[in-house]
């Protein structure tokens, strides 16, 4: 656990440059994993009419891979100003992941 809890924005910026830090990832998972799962499930259900657990799990993993790809480029690109910006940014990454996977545009 992180002793001085960073803001959401600080956490994303720290992960962008310390993507191998397990304490930071534990904190990220604690804060955002359920939200990412919710967004993926909601969008998958809207796009494909179903949210099968195995498909959802695969897409959630793809979201994490997207965040880490190319030396954490997606995390480095984050420029949130408000604390809620972190949730919106992760929602966009998750939505794009589902749309790309299903091939269905909203």
N, CA, C and O atoms as a GROMACS GRO file, in nm:
protein
  424
    1UNK      N    1   0.084  -0.118   0.000
    1UNK     CA    2   0.000   0.000   0.000
    1UNK      C    3   0.089   0.124   0.000
    1UNK      O    4   0.199   0.124   0.055
    2UNK      N    5   0.040   0.227  -0.061
    2UNK     CA    6   0.114   0.352  -0.070
    2UNK      C    7   0.085   0.434   0.057
    2UNK      O    8  -0.031   0.451   0.094
    3UNK      N    9   0.190   0.484   0.122
    3UNK     CA   10   0.172   0.554   0.248
    3UNK      C   11   0.103   0.689   0.230
    3UNK      O   12   0.004   0.716   0.297
    4UNK      N   13   0.152   0.774   0.143
    4UNK     CA   14   0.087   0.901   0.112
    4UNK      C   15   0.007   0.880  -0.016
    4UNK      O   16   0.062   0.876  -0.125
    5UNK      N   17  -0.122   0.868  -0.001
    5UNK     CA   18  -0.208   0.835  -0.114
    5UNK      C   19  -0.211   0.949  -0.216
    5UNK      O   20  -0.254   1.060  -0.185
    6UNK      N   21  -0.164   0.920  -0.338
    6UNK     CA   22  -0.166   1.023  -0.442
    6UNK      C   23  -0.309   1.046  -0.492
    6UNK      O   24  -0.395   0.960  -0.476
    7UNK      N   25  -0.332   1.161  -0.552
    7UNK     CA   26  -0.461   1.186  -0.617
    7UNK      C   27  -0.473   1.091  -0.736
    7UNK      O   28  -0.375   1.027  -0.775
    8UNK      N   29  -0.592   1.083  -0.793
    8UNK     CA   30  -0.610   0.999  -0.912
    8UNK      C   31  -0.515   1.043  -1.024
    8UNK      O   32  -0.451   0.960  -1.089
    9UNK      N   33  -0.508   1.173  -1.045
    9UNK     CA   34  -0.422   1.225  -1.152
    9UNK      C   35  -0.276   1.193  -1.125
    9UNK      O   36  -0.204   1.150  -1.216
   10UNK      N   37  -0.232   1.212  -1.003
   10UNK     CA   38  -0.094   1.181  -0.967
   10UNK      C   39  -0.065   1.032  -0.986
   10UNK      O   40   0.042   0.995  -1.034
   11UNK      N   41  -0.161   0.948  -0.950
   11UNK     CA   42  -0.141   0.804  -0.965
   11UNK      C   43  -0.120   0.766  -1.111
   11UNK      O   44  -0.029   0.689  -1.143
   12UNK      N   45  -0.204   0.818  -1.200
   12UNK     CA   46  -0.187   0.787  -1.342
   12UNK      C   47  -0.054   0.837  -1.395
   12UNK      O   48   0.011   0.768  -1.474
   13UNK      N   49  -0.014   0.956  -1.354
   13UNK     CA   50   0.115   1.011  -1.398
   13UNK      C   51   0.231   0.928  -1.342
   13UNK      O   52   0.328   0.903  -1.413
   14UNK      N   53   0.222   0.886  -1.217
   14UNK     CA   54   0.327   0.803  -1.158
   14UNK      C   55   0.338   0.670  -1.231
   14UNK      O   56   0.449   0.623  -1.259
   15UNK      N   57   0.223   0.608  -1.264
   15UNK     CA   58   0.226   0.480  -1.336
   15UNK      C   59   0.284   0.495  -1.476
   15UNK      O   60   0.345   0.402  -1.528
   16UNK      N   61   0.265   0.612  -1.537
   16UNK     CA   62   0.318   0.634  -1.671
   16UNK      C   63   0.470   0.620  -1.673
   16UNK      O   64   0.528   0.579  -1.774
   17UNK      N   65   0.533   0.653  -1.562
   17UNK     CA   66   0.680   0.649  -1.558
   17UNK      C   67   0.735   0.538  -1.468
   17UNK      O   68   0.856   0.514  -1.467
   18UNK      N   69   0.647   0.472  -1.394
   18UNK     CA   70   0.687   0.360  -1.308
   18UNK      C   71   0.592   0.244  -1.330
   18UNK      O   72   0.534   0.192  -1.235
   19UNK      N   73   0.576   0.204  -1.454
   19UNK     CA   74   0.475   0.103  -1.489
   19UNK      C   75   0.504  -0.036  -1.432
   19UNK      O   76   0.418  -0.124  -1.438
   20UNK      N   77   0.622  -0.057  -1.377
   20UNK     CA   78   0.654  -0.186  -1.315
   20UNK      C   79   0.637  -0.184  -1.163
   20UNK      O   80   0.665  -0.284  -1.096
   21UNK      N   81   0.593  -0.074  -1.108
   21UNK     CA   82   0.578  -0.057  -0.963
   21UNK      C   83   0.452  -0.129  -0.914
   21UNK      O   84   0.341  -0.083  -0.941
   22UNK      N   85   0.470  -0.239  -0.844
   22UNK     CA   86   0.355  -0.321  -0.802
   22UNK      C   87   0.267  -0.250  -0.699
   22UNK      O   88   0.146  -0.273  -0.697
   23UNK      N   89   0.324  -0.166  -0.615
   23UNK     CA   90   0.242  -0.092  -0.517
   23UNK      C   91   0.150   0.007  -0.588
   23UNK      O   92   0.035   0.025  -0.549
   24UNK      N   93   0.202   0.072  -0.691
   24UNK     CA   94   0.119   0.165  -0.767
   24UNK      C   95   0.007   0.091  -0.839
   24UNK      O   96  -0.107   0.139  -0.844
   25UNK      N   97   0.040  -0.026  -0.896
   25UNK     CA   98  -0.064  -0.103  -0.965
   25UNK      C   99  -0.168  -0.156  -0.868
   25UNK      O  100  -0.287  -0.162  -0.902
   26UNK      N  101  -0.128  -0.192  -0.749
   26UNK     CA  102  -0.225  -0.238  -0.648
   26UNK      C  103  -0.322  -0.124  -0.616
   26UNK      O  104  -0.442  -0.145  -0.603
   27UNK      N  105  -0.268  -0.004  -0.602
   27UNK     CA  106  -0.353   0.112  -0.575
   27UNK      C  107  -0.444   0.143  -0.694
   27UNK      O  108  -0.561   0.176  -0.676
   28UNK      N  109  -0.390   0.134  -0.815
   28UNK     CA  110  -0.469   0.155  -0.936
   28UNK      C  111  -0.585   0.056  -0.941
   28UNK      O  112  -0.699   0.094  -0.966
   29UNK      N  113  -0.556  -0.070  -0.916
   29UNK     CA  114  -0.658  -0.176  -0.919
   29UNK      C  115  -0.764  -0.149  -0.812
   29UNK      O  116  -0.883  -0.165  -0.838
   30UNK      N  117  -0.722  -0.109  -0.694
   30UNK     CA  118  -0.816  -0.081  -0.586
   30UNK      C  119  -0.913   0.031  -0.626
   30UNK      O  120  -1.032   0.024  -0.596
   31UNK      N  121  -0.860   0.132  -0.692
   31UNK     CA  122  -0.942   0.248  -0.728
   31UNK      C  123  -1.025   0.229  -0.854
   31UNK      O  124  -1.140   0.272  -0.859
   32UNK      N  125  -0.967   0.166  -0.956
   32UNK     CA  126  -1.026   0.172  -1.089
   32UNK      C  127  -1.072   0.040  -1.151
   32UNK      O  128  -1.146   0.043  -1.249
   33UNK      N  129  -1.031  -0.073  -1.098
   33UNK     CA  130  -1.063  -0.200  -1.163
   33UNK      C  131  -1.214  -0.222  -1.177
   33UNK      O  132  -1.262  -0.257  -1.285
   34UNK      N  133  -1.288  -0.202  -1.070
   34UNK     CA  134  -1.433  -0.224  -1.077
   34UNK      C  135  -1.498  -0.130  -1.178
   34UNK      O  136  -1.591  -0.169  -1.248
   35UNK      N  137  -1.449  -0.008  -1.185
   35UNK     CA  138  -1.505   0.088  -1.281
   35UNK      C  139  -1.475   0.044  -1.424
   35UNK      O  140  -1.563   0.051  -1.510
   36UNK      N  141  -1.354   0.001  -1.451
   36UNK     CA  142  -1.318  -0.047  -1.585
   36UNK      C  143  -1.406  -0.166  -1.621
   36UNK      O  144  -1.456  -0.174  -1.734
   37UNK      N  145  -1.426  -0.259  -1.529
   37UNK     CA  146  -1.512  -0.376  -1.553
   37UNK      C  147  -1.655  -0.331  -1.584
   37UNK      O  148  -1.718  -0.384  -1.676
   38UNK      N  149  -1.705  -0.235  -1.509
   38UNK     CA  150  -1.840  -0.183  -1.531
   38UNK      C  151  -1.854  -0.124  -1.671
   38UNK      O  152  -1.950  -0.153  -1.742
   39UNK      N  153  -1.758  -0.040  -1.710
   39UNK     CA  154  -1.764   0.025  -1.842
   39UNK      C  155  -1.758  -0.080  -1.953
   39UNK      O  156  -1.834  -0.072  -2.049
   40UNK      N  157  -1.668  -0.176  -1.940
   40UNK     CA  158  -1.656  -0.281  -2.042
   40UNK      C  159  -1.785  -0.361  -2.051
   40UNK      O  160  -1.835  -0.385  -2.161
   41UNK      N  161  -1.840  -0.402  -1.938
   41UNK     CA  162  -1.963  -0.481  -1.938
   41UNK      C  163  -2.079  -0.403  -1.998
   41UNK      O  164  -2.154  -0.457  -2.080
   42UNK      N  165  -2.093  -0.278  -1.959
   42UNK     CA  166  -2.203  -0.194  -2.011
   42UNK      C  167  -2.192  -0.178  -2.163
   42UNK      O  168  -2.290  -0.195  -2.235
   43UNK      N  169  -2.072  -0.144  -2.210
   43UNK     CA  170  -2.053  -0.121  -2.353
   43UNK      C  171  -2.065  -0.250  -2.432
   43UNK      O  172  -2.123  -0.252  -2.541
   44UNK      N  173  -2.012  -0.357  -2.380
   44UNK     CA  174  -2.023  -0.487  -2.447
   44UNK      C  175  -2.169  -0.528  -2.460
   44UNK      O  176  -2.211  -0.577  -2.564
   45UNK      N  177  -2.244  -0.508  -2.355
   45UNK     CA  178  -2.387  -0.540  -2.359
   45UNK      C  179  -2.460  -0.453  -2.461
   45UNK      O  180  -2.545  -0.502  -2.535
   46UNK      N  181  -2.426  -0.324  -2.465
   46UNK     CA  182  -2.490  -0.234  -2.561
   46UNK      C  183  -2.451  -0.267  -2.706
   46UNK      O  184  -2.534  -0.261  -2.796
   47UNK      N  185  -2.325  -0.304  -2.727
   47UNK     CA  186  -2.276  -0.328  -2.862
   47UNK      C  187  -2.311  -0.467  -2.914
   47UNK      O  188  -2.349  -0.483  -3.030
   48UNK      N  189  -2.296  -0.567  -2.827
   48UNK     CA  190  -2.311  -0.705  -2.873
   48UNK      C  191  -2.434  -0.774  -2.815
   48UNK      O  192  -2.463  -0.888  -2.852
   49UNK      N  193  -2.504  -0.709  -2.726
   49UNK     CA  194  -2.623  -0.769  -2.668
   49UNK      C  195  -2.594  -0.869  -2.558
   49UNK      O  196  -2.686  -0.932  -2.506
   50UNK      N  197  -2.469  -0.883  -2.522
   50UNK     CA  198  -2.431  -0.978  -2.417
   50UNK      C  199  -2.305  -0.928  -2.348
   50UNK      O  200  -2.230  -0.847  -2.402
   51UNK      N  201  -2.286  -0.978  -2.229
   51UNK     CA  202  -2.163  -0.945  -2.156
   51UNK      C  203  -2.113  -1.074  -2.090
   51UNK      O  204  -2.102  -1.082  -1.968
   52UNK      N  205  -2.084  -1.174  -2.172
   52UNK     CA  206  -2.035  -1.303  -2.121
   52UNK      C  207  -1.910  -1.280  -2.037
   52UNK      O  208  -1.820  -1.207  -2.079
   53UNK      N  209  -1.902  -1.342  -1.920
   53UNK     CA  210  -1.789  -1.318  -1.829
   53UNK      C  211  -1.652  -1.340  -1.893
   53UNK      O  212  -1.560  -1.262  -1.870
   54UNK      N  213  -1.638  -1.445  -1.973
   54UNK     CA  214  -1.507  -1.471  -2.032
   54UNK      C  215  -1.469  -1.366  -2.136
   54UNK      O  216  -1.352  -1.329  -2.147
   55UNK      N  217  -1.566  -1.316  -2.210
   55UNK     CA  218  -1.541  -1.210  -2.308
   55UNK      C  219  -1.508  -1.081  -2.234
   55UNK      O  220  -1.416  -1.009  -2.272
   56UNK      N  221  -1.584  -1.052  -2.130
   56UNK     CA  222  -1.560  -0.932  -2.051
   56UNK      C  223  -1.420  -0.934  -1.990
   56UNK      O  224  -1.349  -0.834  -1.994
   57UNK      N  225  -1.381  -1.048  -1.932
   57UNK     CA  226  -1.247  -1.059  -1.872
   57UNK      C  227  -1.138  -1.033  -1.975
   57UNK      O  228  -1.039  -0.965  -1.947
   58UNK      N  229  -1.156  -1.088  -2.095
   58UNK     CA  230  -1.058  -1.068  -2.202
   58UNK      C  231  -1.048  -0.920  -2.240
   58UNK      O  232  -0.938  -0.868  -2.259
   59UNK      N  233  -1.162  -0.854  -2.250
   59UNK     CA  234  -1.161  -0.712  -2.287
   59UNK      C  235  -1.101  -0.625  -2.177
   59UNK      O  236  -1.033  -0.527  -2.207
   60UNK      N  237  -1.126  -0.658  -2.052
   60UNK     CA  238  -1.065  -0.583  -1.942
   60UNK      C  239  -0.913  -0.597  -1.950
   60UNK      O  240  -0.840  -0.500  -1.930
   61UNK      N  241  -0.866  -0.718  -1.978
   61UNK     CA  242  -0.721  -0.738  -1.993
   61UNK      C  243  -0.667  -0.656  -2.109
   61UNK      O  244  -0.556  -0.602  -2.102
   62UNK      N  245  -0.745  -0.647  -2.217
   62UNK     CA  246  -0.702  -0.566  -2.331
   62UNK      C  247  -0.692  -0.417  -2.294
   62UNK      O  248  -0.606  -0.346  -2.346
   63UNK      N  249  -0.780  -0.371  -2.205
   63UNK     CA  250  -0.772  -0.232  -2.158
   63UNK      C  251  -0.638  -0.210  -2.088
   63UNK      O  252  -0.570  -0.112  -2.114
   64UNK      N  253  -0.602  -0.303  -1.999
   64UNK     CA  254  -0.473  -0.291  -1.929
   64UNK      C  255  -0.355  -0.297  -2.025
   64UNK      O  256  -0.258  -0.223  -2.010
   65UNK      N  257  -0.364  -0.385  -2.124
   65UNK     CA  258  -0.257  -0.392  -2.224
   65UNK      C  259  -0.247  -0.262  -2.302
   65UNK      O  260  -0.136  -0.216  -2.333
   66UNK      N  261  -0.360  -0.202  -2.334
   66UNK     CA  262  -0.361  -0.073  -2.405
   66UNK      C  263  -0.293   0.034  -2.320
   66UNK      O  264  -0.216   0.115  -2.372
   67UNK      N  265  -0.321   0.034  -2.191
   67UNK     CA  266  -0.258   0.134  -2.103
   67UNK      C  267  -0.107   0.117  -2.097
   67UNK      O  268  -0.034   0.215  -2.081
   68UNK      N  269  -0.058  -0.007  -2.108
   68UNK     CA  270   0.084  -0.035  -2.095
   68UNK      C  271   0.161  -0.040  -2.227
   68UNK      O  272   0.284  -0.035  -2.228
   69UNK      N  273   0.088  -0.051  -2.338
   69UNK     CA  274   0.153  -0.066  -2.468
   69UNK      C  275   0.244   0.052  -2.500
   69UNK      O  276   0.218   0.165  -2.459
   70UNK      N  277   0.350   0.023  -2.573
   70UNK     CA  278   0.444   0.125  -2.619
   70UNK      C  279   0.496   0.210  -2.504
   70UNK      O  280   0.488   0.333  -2.506
   71UNK      N  281   0.550   0.143  -2.404
   71UNK     CA  282   0.607   0.209  -2.286
   71UNK      C  283   0.505   0.297  -2.215
   71UNK      O  284   0.535   0.410  -2.175
   72UNK      N  285   0.384   0.244  -2.199
   72UNK     CA  286   0.275   0.313  -2.128
   72UNK      C  287   0.235   0.443  -2.196
   72UNK      O  288   0.206   0.543  -2.130
   73UNK      N  289   0.234   0.442  -2.327
   73UNK     CA  290   0.202   0.562  -2.404
   73UNK      C  291   0.065   0.619  -2.367
   73UNK      O  292   0.050   0.741  -2.356
   74UNK      N  293  -0.036   0.533  -2.348
   74UNK     CA  294  -0.169   0.583  -2.313
   74UNK      C  295  -0.169   0.652  -2.177
   74UNK      O  296  -0.238   0.752  -2.158
   75UNK      N  297  -0.092   0.601  -2.084
   75UNK     CA  298  -0.082   0.666  -1.953
   75UNK      C  299  -0.003   0.797  -1.964
   75UNK      O  300  -0.036   0.895  -1.897
   76UNK      N  301   0.100   0.797  -2.046
   76UNK     CA  302   0.179   0.919  -2.065
   76UNK      C  303   0.099   1.029  -2.134
   76UNK      O  304   0.125   1.147  -2.115
   77UNK      N  305   0.002   0.990  -2.215
   77UNK     CA  306  -0.080   1.086  -2.289
   77UNK      C  307  -0.186   1.151  -2.201
   77UNK      O  308  -0.247   1.251  -2.240
   78UNK      N  309  -0.210   1.096  -2.084
   78UNK     CA  310  -0.314   1.147  -1.995
   78UNK      C  311  -0.281   1.289  -1.948
   78UNK      O  312  -0.170   1.315  -1.901
   79UNK      N  313  -0.378   1.380  -1.962
   79UNK     CA  314  -0.357   1.520  -1.924
   79UNK      C  315  -0.471   1.573  -1.838
   79UNK      O  316  -0.510   1.690  -1.852
   80UNK      N  317  -0.525   1.491  -1.751
   80UNK     CA  318  -0.639   1.533  -1.670
   80UNK      C  319  -0.607   1.646  -1.575
   80UNK      O  320  -0.497   1.656  -1.521
   81UNK      N  321  -0.705   1.731  -1.556
   81UNK     CA  322  -0.690   1.843  -1.463
   81UNK      C  323  -0.776   1.822  -1.338
   81UNK      O  324  -0.733   1.853  -1.227
   82UNK      N  325  -0.896   1.770  -1.358
   82UNK     CA  326  -0.988   1.743  -1.247
   82UNK      C  327  -0.968   1.599  -1.202
   82UNK      O  328  -0.922   1.515  -1.278
   83UNK      N  329  -1.004   1.571  -1.078
   83UNK     CA  330  -0.993   1.434  -1.029
   83UNK      C  331  -1.083   1.339  -1.107
   83UNK      O  332  -1.047   1.223  -1.128
   84UNK      N  333  -1.199   1.387  -1.149
   84UNK     CA  334  -1.290   1.302  -1.226
   84UNK      C  335  -1.238   1.273  -1.366
   84UNK      O  336  -1.287   1.182  -1.432
   85UNK      N  337  -1.139   1.350  -1.411
   85UNK     CA  338  -1.081   1.328  -1.544
   85UNK      C  339  -1.021   1.190  -1.557
   85UNK      O  340  -1.022   1.132  -1.666
   86UNK      N  341  -0.967   1.136  -1.450
   86UNK     CA  342  -0.906   1.003  -1.455
   86UNK      C  343  -1.012   0.898  -1.493
   86UNK      O  344  -0.986   0.810  -1.575
   87UNK      N  345  -1.129   0.908  -1.431
   87UNK     CA  346  -1.237   0.814  -1.464
   87UNK      C  347  -1.281   0.830  -1.608
   87UNK      O  348  -1.303   0.731  -1.678
   88UNK      N  349  -1.296   0.952  -1.653
   88UNK     CA  350  -1.339   0.975  -1.790
   88UNK      C  351  -1.236   0.922  -1.890
   88UNK      O  352  -1.272   0.862  -1.991
   89UNK      N  353  -1.109   0.945  -1.862
   89UNK     CA  354  -1.003   0.897  -1.951
   89UNK      C  355  -1.004   0.744  -1.960
   89UNK      O  356  -0.996   0.688  -2.068
   90UNK      N  357  -1.013   0.679  -1.844
   90UNK     CA  358  -1.016   0.532  -1.843
   90UNK      C  359  -1.142   0.480  -1.912
   90UNK      O  360  -1.139   0.375  -1.975
   91UNK      N  361  -1.252   0.553  -1.898
   91UNK     CA  362  -1.376   0.514  -1.967
   91UNK      C  363  -1.356   0.518  -2.118
   91UNK      O  364  -1.398   0.427  -2.189
   92UNK      N  365  -1.291   0.622  -2.167
   92UNK     CA  366  -1.267   0.635  -2.311
   92UNK      C  367  -1.177   0.522  -2.361
   92UNK      O  368  -1.204   0.464  -2.466
   93UNK      N  369  -1.073   0.490  -2.287
   93UNK     CA  370  -0.984   0.380  -2.326
   93UNK      C  371  -1.064   0.249  -2.330
   93UNK      O  372  -1.049   0.170  -2.423
   94UNK      N  373  -1.146   0.226  -2.230
   94UNK     CA  374  -1.226   0.104  -2.224
   94UNK      C  375  -1.328   0.099  -2.338
   94UNK      O  376  -1.345  -0.005  -2.402
   95UNK      N  377  -1.396   0.209  -2.363
   95UNK     CA  378  -1.494   0.213  -2.472
   95UNK      C  379  -1.429   0.185  -2.607
   95UNK      O  380  -1.481   0.107  -2.686
   96UNK      N  381  -1.318   0.248  -2.632
   96UNK     CA  382  -1.248   0.226  -2.759
   96UNK      C  383  -1.202   0.081  -2.772
   96UNK      O  384  -1.203   0.025  -2.882
   97UNK      N  385  -1.162   0.022  -2.662
   97UNK     CA  386  -1.119  -0.118  -2.664
   97UNK      C  387  -1.235  -0.209  -2.704
   97UNK      O  388  -1.219  -0.298  -2.788
   98UNK      N  389  -1.351  -0.186  -2.645
   98UNK     CA  390  -1.469  -0.268  -2.678
   98UNK      C  391  -1.512  -0.246  -2.822
   98UNK      O  392  -1.539  -0.342  -2.894
   99UNK      N  393  -1.518  -0.120  -2.864
   99UNK     CA  394  -1.560  -0.090  -3.001
   99UNK      C  395  -1.466  -0.155  -3.102
   99UNK      O  396  -1.510  -0.213  -3.201
  100UNK      N  397  -1.336  -0.144  -3.077
  100UNK     CA  398  -1.239  -0.205  -3.168
  100UNK      C  399  -1.254  -0.357  -3.169
  100UNK      O  400  -1.243  -0.420  -3.275
  101UNK      N  401  -1.280  -0.416  -3.054
  101UNK     CA  402  -1.292  -0.561  -3.044
  101UNK      C  403  -1.419  -0.612  -3.113
  101UNK      O  404  -1.415  -0.713  -3.184
  102UNK      N  405  -1.531  -0.544  -3.093
  102UNK     CA  406  -1.657  -0.591  -3.150
  102UNK      C  407  -1.674  -0.550  -3.296
  102UNK      O  408  -1.749  -0.613  -3.372
  103UNK      N  409  -1.604  -0.444  -3.335
  103UNK     CA  410  -1.617  -0.395  -3.472
  103UNK      C  411  -1.748  -0.324  -3.497
  103UNK      O  412  -1.782  -0.293  -3.611
  104UNK      N  413  -1.823  -0.299  -3.388
  104UNK     CA  414  -1.952  -0.231  -3.400
  104UNK      C  415  -1.936  -0.089  -3.350
  104UNK      O  416  -1.888  -0.067  -3.239
  105UNK      N  417  -1.976   0.005  -3.431
  105UNK     CA  418  -1.970   0.145  -3.392
  105UNK      C  419  -2.101   0.185  -3.324
  105UNK      O  420  -2.208   0.140  -3.366
  106UNK      N  421  -2.094   0.269  -3.220
  106UNK     CA  422  -2.219   0.314  -3.156
  106UNK      C  423  -2.299   0.405  -3.247
  106UNK      O  424  -2.407   0.451  -3.208
   0.00000   0.00000   0.00000
